[in-house]
Amino acid sequence: MMKRRRFRRIPRLKGQTVSKMIPNIITVGALSAGFTAIRFAFDGKWEFAAVAILVAAVLDALDGRMARLLKSASDFGAELDSLSDVIAFGVAPAVVIYVWALSSVDGPGWIAALFFTVCCALRLARFNTSLGKLPPYAYNYFTGIPAPAGAGLAILPLVLSFEIGDPIARHPLVAGSWLALIGALMVSQLPTFSFKKLKVPQDYVLFVLVAAGLFVAGLAGAPWRTLIVVALLYLATLPFAYRSFTRLRREAERLHDAGEDDDSGDQEGGPDSPPDEPDAVADESSKSPHLRQV
């Protein structure tokens, strides 16, 4: 009899698929874009430096969504994203503004740039440690300005100079004070809107789509003016975010206090209520024989 040949199964290669690596690839792209902005700053290509930081912000907004879409979220990706944010949104904007406007005042200018970078790192560390620990009413809010928005606001004087010129926006006092202010807002307790979970009412969907079309048209026709308007609109939302967050917190505290009052009332009238007084017990005992006779 002929022996049957046994075919050996080819072992499958172990490792991650390319689709699972896409979010991390996007994160590395954001890091590279942010760091490339520093090179453009050293070469004096200010518009390219601003665009590189904005590209990093766009990629940072995509990597998390891609990770959730492809179900490839991991601890490694989360740590890589935080390190990328420190470089792209903490180091890069500070160095760009320093080279552009603050190098003439070496000491104070470097302090302002270093302050912004440290604030960005502290803000990201606070965000990572607060995941899953926020009360329900705070899920639609950030604590302080998020890192990508902070980077965009930090280079706002640079973007303004493309439209109004250098004399005002490039002044070291203006650029340095603005950089320090944005850094302070990043580590502050100021609540800001988280547009990731924003739900648009059905009646306003059409208006949002029209606004998105106008935004794209503005980027194509007048990009710097459009970005300036977007930055100013974002700053205008800060008071509304604070008022909305404060109202929700007060309502949550009121409901919490009302719940505690209800619990204390139940305990007073419940099975653990104190026994009757002796006089009342004596009266009941004196009445019991007459009741038995009846």
C-alpha positions in Angstrom: 0.0 0.0 0.0 1.1 3.5 -0.8 1.7 5.8 2.1 -0.3 9.0 2.2 1.7 12.1 2.2 1.2 14.4 5.1 1.2 18.0 4.1 2.7 20.2 6.7 0.7 23.3 7.5 2.6 26.5 6.9 2.8 28.4 10.1 1.2 31.8 10.1 3.4 34.7 10.8 2.9 36.2 14.2 2.6 39.9 14.6 0.2 42.9 14.0 -1.5 43.5 10.7 -1.0 46.7 8.9 -4.5 47.8 9.6 -3.8 47.5 13.3 -0.7 49.7 12.9 -2.5 52.5 11.0 -3.4 54.6 14.1 0.3 54.4 15.4 1.5 55.4 11.9 -0.8 58.4 12.0 0.6 59.3 15.4 4.1 59.1 14.2 3.1 61.3 11.3 1.8 63.9 13.7 5.0 63.8 15.7 7.1 64.2 12.5 4.9 67.1 11.3 5.3 68.9 14.5 9.0 68.4 14.7 9.4 69.4 11.1 7.9 72.8 12.0 11.0 73.5 14.1 13.2 72.9 11.0 11.1 75.3 9.0 11.4 77.9 11.8 15.2 77.6 11.6 15.1 78.1 7.9 12.8 81.2 8.3 9.9 79.5 6.4 7.2 80.7 8.8 4.2 79.8 6.8 5.4 76.2 6.3 6.1 76.1 10.1 2.5 77.1 10.9 1.1 74.6 8.4 3.2 71.8 9.8 1.8 72.4 13.3 -1.8 72.5 11.9 -1.2 69.3 10.0 0.0 67.7 13.3 -3.3 68.8 14.9 -5.3 67.2 12.1 -3.4 63.9 12.3 -3.8 63.9 16.1 -7.6 64.2 15.7 -7.6 61.2 13.3 -5.4 58.7 15.2 -7.8 58.1 18.1 -10.8 57.8 15.8 -8.9 55.3 13.6 -7.9 53.3 16.6 -11.6 53.0 17.7 -12.8 52.3 14.2 -10.2 49.5 13.6 -10.5 48.3 17.2 -6.7 48.6 17.6 -6.5 50.8 20.7 -3.7 49.7 23.0 -1.6 51.0 25.9 1.3 51.4 23.6 -0.7 53.7 21.3 -1.9 55.8 24.2 1.6 56.3 25.5 2.9 57.1 22.0 0.1 59.6 21.5 1.0 61.4 24.7 4.7 61.6 23.8 3.8 62.8 20.3 1.5 65.5 21.7 4.3 66.9 23.9 6.6 67.3 21.0 4.1 68.4 18.3 2.0 70.7 20.6 4.4 71.6 23.4 7.9 71.8 22.0 7.3 72.8 18.4 5.1 75.8 18.9 7.3 77.1 21.7 10.5 76.8 19.6 8.8 78.3 16.5 7.6 81.4 18.5 10.9 81.7 20.2 12.9 81.7 17.0 10.3 84.0 15.3 9.9 86.7 18.0 11.6 85.9 21.3 15.2 85.2 20.5 16.0 89.0 20.6 15.2 88.9 24.4 17.1 85.8 25.1 16.4 85.2 28.8 12.7 86.2 29.2 11.9 84.8 25.8 13.3 81.4 26.6 11.5 81.4 29.9 8.2 82.0 28.1 8.9 79.2 25.7 9.9 76.8 28.4 6.9 77.7 30.5 4.6 76.9 27.6 6.2 73.5 27.0 6.1 72.5 30.7 2.4 73.5 30.9 1.6 71.4 27.9 3.4 68.4 29.4 1.6 68.9 32.8 -1.7 69.2 31.0 -1.3 65.9 29.2 -0.2 64.2 32.3 -3.3 65.4 34.2 -5.5 64.3 31.3 -4.0 60.8 31.3 -4.5 60.4 35.0 -8.1 61.6 35.0 -9.4 59.2 32.4 -12.4 57.3 33.9 -12.4 59.4 37.0 -14.6 62.3 36.0 -18.2 62.8 37.1 -20.8 62.1 34.5 -21.6 65.8 33.9 -18.0 66.5 33.0 -17.7 64.0 30.1 -18.4 66.7 27.5 -15.8 69.0 28.8 -12.0 69.3 29.0 -10.2 70.7 32.0 -8.1 73.5 30.5 -7.5 74.1 26.8 -6.5 70.8 25.1 -3.0 70.5 23.7 -3.8 70.8 19.9 -6.0 73.9 20.5 -3.3 75.3 22.7 -0.7 74.9 20.0 -3.0 76.5 17.4 -3.6 79.5 19.7 0.1 79.7 20.6 1.0 80.4 17.0 -1.9 82.9 16.5 0.5 85.9 16.6 2.5 84.3 13.8 -0.6 83.7 11.8 -1.8 87.3 12.4 1.5 88.6 11.1 0.7 87.1 7.7 -2.3 89.4 7.5 -1.3 92.6 9.5 2.4 92.5 9.3 5.2 92.0 11.9 5.5 95.3 13.9 2.7 94.4 16.4 2.3 90.7 16.4 6.1 90.0 16.4 6.9 92.3 19.3 8.5 90.2 22.0 6.2 91.5 24.7 3.1 90.6 22.7 4.3 87.2 21.6 5.8 86.2 24.9 2.9 87.3 27.0 0.5 85.5 24.7 2.5 82.3 24.8 2.6 82.4 28.6 -1.2 83.1 28.8 -2.0 80.1 26.6 0.2 77.9 28.7 -1.5 79.0 31.8 -4.9 78.3 30.3 -3.8 74.8 29.4 -3.1 73.9 33.0 -5.9 75.9 34.5 -9.2 74.4 35.8 -11.2 76.3 33.2 -13.7 73.9 31.6 -13.7 73.9 27.8 -16.1 72.2 25.3 -15.1 68.8 24.0 -16.4 68.8 20.5 -15.7 65.1 20.0 -19.0 64.1 21.7 -21.0 67.2 20.6 -24.4 66.2 19.3 -26.1 68.5 16.7 -29.9 68.8 16.9 -31.6 67.6 13.8 -32.9 71.1 13.0 -29.3 72.4 12.8 -27.7 69.7 10.8 -28.1 71.7 7.5 -26.6 74.8 9.0 -23.6 72.8 10.3 -23.0 71.4 6.8 -23.3 74.8 5.3 -20.8 76.1 7.8 -18.4 73.2 7.0 -18.6 74.1 3.3 -17.9 77.8 4.0 -14.9 76.7 6.2 -13.4 74.6 3.4 -14.0 77.5 0.9 -12.3 79.9 3.3 -9.3 77.7 3.6 -9.0 77.5 -0.1 -9.5 81.2 -0.7 -8.1 83.0 2.4 -6.6 80.3 4.7 -4.9 82.6 7.2 -8.0 84.8 7.7 -10.1 81.7 8.1 -7.8 80.3 10.7 -7.8 83.6 12.6 -11.6 83.6 12.6 -11.7 80.0 13.9 -9.3 80.8 16.7 -11.3 83.8 17.8 -14.5 81.8 17.7 -13.0 79.2 19.9 -11.9 81.8 22.4 -15.4 83.1 22.4 -16.7 79.7 23.5 -14.7 79.7 26.7 -17.2 81.8 28.8 -20.1 79.8 27.5 -18.3 76.5 28.4 -17.6 77.8 31.9 -21.3 78.9 32.4 -22.6 75.6 31.1 -20.3 73.5 33.2 -21.0 75.5 36.3 -24.8 75.1 35.8 -24.4 71.3 35.3 -22.2 71.0 38.4 -24.7 72.9 40.6 -27.6 70.8 39.3 -25.6 67.6 40.1 -24.7 68.8 43.6 -28.4 69.7 44.2 -29.6 66.3 43.1 -26.9 64.7 45.3 -27.9 66.6 48.4 -31.6 65.8 47.7 -30.7 62.1 47.5 -28.9 62.3 50.8 -31.9 64.0 52.5 -34.2 61.3 51.2 -31.9 58.5 52.5 -31.7 60.2 56.0 -35.5 60.5 56.1 -36.0 56.8 55.2 -33.6 55.8 58.0 -35.5 57.9 60.6 -38.8 56.3 59.7 -37.5 52.8 59.0 -37.1 49.6 61.1 -34.3 51.2 63.1 -36.6 53.8 64.7 -36.2 54.3 68.4 -38.6 52.3 70.8 -41.7 53.9 72.3 -41.3 55.9 75.5 -42.1 54.2 78.9 -45.2 56.2 79.6 -46.7 55.2 76.3 -45.9 51.5 76.9 -47.6 51.7 80.4 -50.7 53.2 78.9 -51.0 50.5 76.4 -50.5 47.8 79.1 -53.3 49.3 81.2 -55.7 49.3 78.3 -55.0 45.7 77.3 -57.1 44.0 80.1 -60.2 46.0 79.2 -59.7 45.2 75.6 -59.5 41.5 76.5 -62.7 41.7 78.5 -64.5 43.3 75.5 
